[in-house]
Amino acid sequence: MRALFVQQDHVSPTGPVGDRFHHHGYAIEEFLVVPPERFESPDVTVTFPDPADFDVIVPMGAPWSVYDVATIGSWIGDEITFLRTAHEAGVPIFGICFGGQALAAALGGTVQRAETAEIGWYDVDTDDAGLVGPGPWFQWHYDQFTPPPGSRMFAHTAVGPQAYTIGRSLGLQFHPELTPGQLVAWIDNGGAAALDGAGVDADALVAHTEATADEAAARTHALVDAFLAQIATRRHGPA
């Protein structure tokens, strides 16, 4: 079995999400959209692989906005088409933050600026704790999605939706893959100024993330287990 992780940038490793898919027998393959040397000018040309070659696809987070075509260029349209094609073919998708937003956009939902940013560890209100528990889950986003028509939105915070399912796919607003090392990499790659502007103490955030890393990884493992058991195994029907 093959799991394709679509990494929008070079500082977003697969973390405990990738570890858990590997635990379930998936060979992890990584597809990098924007290479390190183009991080400041991410409008690259990308040819996405055939989604039918994979058993699950995991589009990951990004520091950019799905709707900001002026900054990221044509590849976002290509990625949206890639995700729509995968979903319609019955390939399970596990969308993380930007990836969950892109999946929503691919299937008829919307993505827009949120009234309030969420940065840090947040509990979520969930109607299906057996799939997505209350957390806390790590957030770092300024946008929010409107779930696509026909989906089931079942988790939210005061800011907006946090999780939805549609067919064999799951879209998330939060970052279950986060590790302390990944957080430090984000901070070192432009995130420090964003945290300062939001009034978030970077050192305290890293310390808290380090102190709770084992518990966070366990929650993520349970989430991947539930996704594979409950969502990815659904019978694929007409789109």
C-alpha positions in Angstrom: 0.0 0.0 0.0 1.2 3.5 -0.9 0.5 6.7 1.0 1.3 10.0 -0.8 2.1 13.0 1.5 1.8 16.2 -0.5 4.1 18.5 1.3 3.5 22.1 0.3 6.8 23.3 1.7 10.1 22.0 3.0 9.5 22.4 6.7 6.4 20.2 7.1 7.5 16.6 7.8 4.9 13.8 8.0 5.4 13.4 11.8 3.2 11.0 13.8 0.7 10.9 11.0 3.3 9.4 8.7 4.5 7.1 11.5 1.0 5.7 12.0 0.3 5.1 8.3 3.6 3.3 8.2 2.5 1.3 11.3 -0.5 0.1 9.3 1.7 -1.1 6.4 1.8 1.9 4.1 4.9 2.9 2.2 5.3 6.6 2.7 6.0 8.7 -0.3 6.6 12.4 -0.2 5.8 14.9 -2.9 7.3 18.4 -2.3 5.4 21.2 -4.1 7.6 24.2 -3.2 11.4 23.5 -2.9 13.4 25.4 -0.2 15.0 27.8 -2.7 11.5 29.0 -3.8 10.0 29.4 -0.3 9.9 33.2 -0.7 8.6 33.0 -4.3 6.3 29.9 -4.3 4.8 30.4 -7.7 6.4 27.3 -9.1 5.2 25.0 -11.9 4.1 21.6 -10.6 3.1 18.4 -12.3 1.1 16.3 -9.8 1.3 12.5 -10.0 -1.6 10.2 -11.0 -3.7 9.9 -7.8 -4.8 6.4 -8.9 -1.3 5.2 -8.2 -1.8 5.6 -4.4 -4.0 4.0 -1.8 -4.3 7.2 0.3 -3.3 10.8 -0.2 -2.4 13.3 2.6 -2.3 16.9 1.5 -0.5 18.9 4.2 -0.4 22.4 5.6 1.2 25.5 4.1 2.1 29.1 5.2 0.0 30.4 2.2 -3.7 30.7 1.5 -5.6 28.5 -0.9 -7.2 31.6 -2.5 -3.9 33.6 -2.8 -3.2 32.7 -6.5 -1.3 35.9 -6.9 1.4 34.6 -4.5 1.4 30.8 -5.1 0.5 30.8 -8.7 -1.1 28.1 -10.8 -0.1 25.1 -8.8 -3.0 25.5 -6.3 -5.5 25.1 -9.2 -3.6 22.0 -10.3 -3.6 20.6 -6.7 -7.3 21.3 -6.3 -7.9 19.3 -9.6 -5.6 16.6 -8.3 -7.6 16.2 -5.1 -11.0 16.3 -6.9 -9.8 13.6 -9.2 -8.5 11.5 -6.4 -11.8 11.8 -4.4 -13.9 11.0 -7.4 -11.8 7.9 -8.0 -12.4 6.8 -4.5 -8.9 7.4 -3.2 -9.1 8.2 0.5 -7.8 11.7 1.4 -6.7 12.9 4.8 -6.5 16.7 4.5 -4.5 18.7 7.0 -5.1 22.4 7.5 -4.3 23.9 4.0 -4.8 20.4 2.7 -8.3 20.2 4.3 -9.1 23.6 2.9 -7.9 22.7 -0.6 -10.1 19.5 -0.4 -13.1 21.6 0.6 -12.5 24.0 -2.3 -12.0 21.0 -4.7 -15.4 19.6 -3.7 -17.5 22.7 -3.8 -16.8 24.4 -0.5 -15.0 27.7 0.1 -12.0 29.1 1.8 -11.8 32.6 3.2 -10.0 34.7 5.8 -11.1 33.9 9.4 -12.2 36.7 11.7 -9.6 35.5 14.2 -6.4 33.6 13.9 -5.9 30.4 15.9 -2.3 29.7 17.0 -1.5 27.2 19.7 -3.2 24.3 21.4 -7.0 24.3 21.3 -9.7 22.0 22.4 -12.4 21.4 19.8 -16.1 20.7 20.2 -16.8 17.4 18.5 -19.9 15.4 17.7 -17.8 12.3 16.9 -15.1 11.8 19.5 -14.5 8.3 18.2 -13.1 9.9 15.0 -11.8 13.3 16.1 -11.4 13.7 19.9 -11.6 17.0 21.7 -7.8 17.4 21.7 -6.1 19.6 22.4 -5.0 19.9 18.8 -2.4 22.3 17.4 -3.6 25.2 15.3 -1.7 27.8 13.2 -4.0 29.3 10.6 -5.6 32.6 9.5 -8.2 31.1 7.1 -11.2 28.9 7.5 -13.2 26.6 5.2 -16.8 26.1 4.5 -17.4 22.4 4.2 -18.4 21.1 0.8 -22.0 20.2 -0.1 -22.9 16.7 1.0 -20.2 16.6 3.7 -20.7 16.1 7.4 -19.1 18.8 9.5 -18.8 17.4 13.0 -16.1 19.4 14.9 -15.6 23.1 15.4 -14.2 25.8 17.6 -15.6 29.3 18.2 -13.6 30.4 15.1 -15.0 27.9 12.7 -15.2 24.4 11.4 -12.5 21.9 12.4 -13.4 18.6 10.7 -15.6 17.2 8.1 -16.0 13.9 6.2 -17.2 13.3 2.7 -17.1 9.9 1.1 -13.8 8.3 1.9 -12.2 11.7 2.7 -11.5 13.6 5.9 -10.7 17.3 6.1 -9.1 18.9 9.2 -8.3 22.5 10.1 -5.7 21.6 12.8 -2.3 20.0 12.6 -2.2 16.4 14.0 1.3 15.9 12.5 3.0 18.6 14.5 6.1 17.8 16.5 8.3 20.1 18.6 11.0 20.0 15.8 8.5 21.0 13.2 7.2 23.9 15.3 10.8 25.1 15.7 11.3 24.9 12.0 8.2 26.9 11.3 9.3 29.6 13.8 12.8 29.7 12.2 11.3 30.0 8.7 9.3 33.2 9.2 7.0 32.2 12.0 8.7 34.1 14.8 7.4 37.5 13.5 3.9 36.0 13.1 3.9 34.8 16.7 5.2 38.1 18.0 2.5 39.9 16.1 -0.1 37.7 17.5 1.2 38.1 21.0 2.2 34.4 21.3 5.3 33.6 23.4 7.3 31.4 21.1 9.5 29.9 23.8 6.5 29.0 25.9 4.7 27.5 23.0 7.7 25.3 22.1 8.1 24.3 25.8 4.5 23.3 26.1 4.7 21.3 22.8 7.8 19.5 24.0 6.2 18.6 27.3 3.0 17.2 25.8 4.5 15.6 22.6 3.8 12.0 23.7 0.2 12.7 24.5 -0.3 14.6 21.2 1.3 11.7 19.2 -1.1 9.3 20.9 -4.1 11.4 19.9 -2.8 11.5 16.4 -2.3 7.8 16.2 -5.9 7.3 17.4 -7.1 9.7 14.7 -5.3 7.9 11.9 -6.5 4.5 13.2 -10.1 5.8 13.2 -9.8 7.4 9.7 -8.5 4.1 8.3 -11.1 2.0 10.0 -14.2 4.2 9.7 -13.7 6.5 6.7 -11.2 5.1 4.2 -13.0 1.8 4.2 -16.4 3.2 3.1 -17.9 1.8 0.0 -17.1 4.1 -2.9 -20.2 5.2 -4.8 -21.0 7.8 -7.5 -19.6 11.3 -6.9 
